[in-house]
């Protein structure tokens, strides 16, 4: 009997990027071009160019948030809020979810509340929602629970007592807008369902990540009538409300007219159409 043992196999190391050898190629106010060095699956050392937002706080931090706002109507219909704006890099209008960068010192939920104010109408400083996973782990979320958390909209006030992490709950957004905006005091009531883990955008090009905050809004509540946008100077964003069942067709119409559709929004609409 042959007792010869096979030669020991060399353990393969998992590929990794050595950020200590990153070289900055150039930078502007908002973007930085870098060359990183990494080891591939075969142990070879290679280089890769990437774009990095100068606003990124750390290698693992989230760059931006997007808000999936689902409006629930009295007749059972569900509508989705999307936005249209001109994007100079593609020289075209784009159709996207309401979204924005996470500023220094903000949580993802802080940024989501601010963007809801600016692009969809209402908000100011936010209270912690307690629904965002602290690390990029796709932890499943439990069913809705009964706690309530108040968030300020426009120039409103927030109530304390946020819920524990990994739960969902009622978000009550209250606003008292200055008379110069010709807006009456209103409450914008919605349910924060979940916050996604960090999601990559274009990993072959950039280390940018985004988290999606899902909010459900009861449109039968009188407080939810006629929200107003509060766009910053130089910001031009058109708010669109589309029936969930017609979202894919609506995105196709905008695309045929020359607008560019955000990839994740198209896949979301296509997923709903396949599930119908």
Long-range contacts (C-beta under 8 A, 24 or more apart in sequence): 12-41, 12-43, 13-39, 13-43, 15-39, 15-40, 15-41, 17-48, 19-59, 25-49, 27-54, 28-54, 29-54, 30-54, 30-55, 50-205, 50-206, 50-207, 51-205, 51-206, 51-208, 52-206, 52-207, 52-208, 53-101, 53-206, 53-208, 55-101, 55-103, 55-104, 56-207, 56-208, 57-104, 59-207, 60-136, 60-198, 61-102, 61-209, 62-102, 62-108, 62-198, 62-209, 62-210, 62-211, 63-101, 63-102, 63-208, 63-209, 63-210, 64-99, 64-100, 64-101, 64-102, 64-111, 64-208, 64-209, 64-210, 64-211, 65-99, 65-100, 65-102, 65-108, 65-109, 65-111, 65-112, 65-115, 65-210, 65-211, 65-212, 65-213, 66-96, 66-97, 66-98, 66-99, 66-210, 66-211, 66-212, 66-213, 66-264, 67-97, 67-98, 67-99, 67-112, 67-115, 67-116, 67-120, 67-212, 67-213, 67-214, 67-215, 68-97, 68-212, 68-213, 68-214, 68-215, 68-268, 69-98, 69-116, 69-120, 69-190, 69-215, 69-217, 70-214, 70-215, 70-216, 70-217, 70-244, 71-217, 71-219, 71-241, 72-216, 72-217, 72-218, 72-219, 72-220, 73-219, 73-220, 74-219, 74-220, 77-243, 77-244, 77-245, 78-243, 78-244, 79-219, 79-241, 79-242, 79-243, 79-244, 80-241, 80-242, 80-244, 80-247, 81-120, 81-239, 81-240, 81-241, 82-239, 82-240, 82-241, 82-242, 82-247, 82-265, 83-119, 83-120, 83-237, 83-238, 83-239, 83-240, 84-237, 84-238, 84-240, 84-254, 84-259, 85-236, 85-237, 85-238, 86-236, 87-260, 90-260, 92-258, 92-259, 92-260, 93-254, 93-258, 93-259, 93-260, 94-259, 94-260, 94-261, 94-262, 95-240, 95-251, 95-254, 95-255, 95-259, 95-260, 95-261, 95-262, 95-265, 96-262, 96-265, 97-212, 97-262, 97-264, 97-265, 98-239, 99-210, 107-132, 108-132, 108-195, 108-211, 108-213, 109-192, 109-195, 109-213, 112-213, 112-215, 113-151, 113-152, 113-153, 113-173, 116-153, 116-173, 116-215, 117-153, 117-154, 117-230, 118-229, 118-230, 118-231, 118-232, 118-235, 118-237, 119-229, 119-231, 119-237, 119-239, 120-227, 120-229, 120-239, 121-188, 121-227, 121-228, 121-229, 121-230, 121-239, 122-153, 122-154, 122-173, 122-175, 122-186, 122-188, 122-227, 122-228, 122-230, 123-151, 123-152, 123-153, 123-154, 123-173, 123-175, 123-230, 124-152, 124-153, 124-154, 124-155, 124-156, 124-175, 125-152, 125-158, 126-151, 126-152, 126-158, 127-151, 127-152, 127-158, 127-159, 127-160, 127-162, 128-162, 129-162, 129-163, 129-169, 129-171, 129-192, 129-195, 130-162, 130-163, 130-164, 130-165, 130-167, 131-163, 131-165, 131-166, 131-167, 131-168, 131-169, 131-192, 131-194, 131-195, 132-165, 132-195, 132-211, 132-213, 133-165, 133-166, 133-195, 133-197, 134-165, 136-197, 136-198, 136-209, 137-197, 138-197, 139-166, 139-197, 141-166, 141-167, 141-168, 141-193, 141-194, 142-166, 142-167, 142-168, 143-168, 144-168, 144-169, 144-191, 144-193, 145-169, 148-172, 149-192, 150-174, 153-187, 153-188, 154-183, 154-230, 168-192, 168-193, 168-194, 171-215, 177-228, 181-228, 181-230, 183-228, 186-223, 186-225, 186-227, 187-221, 187-223, 188-217, 188-223, 188-224, 188-227, 189-217, 189-218, 189-221, 189-223, 189-224, 190-215, 190-216, 190-217, 190-218, 191-215, 191-216, 191-217, 191-218, 199-264, 244-272, 245-272, 245-276, 247-272, 248-272, 248-273
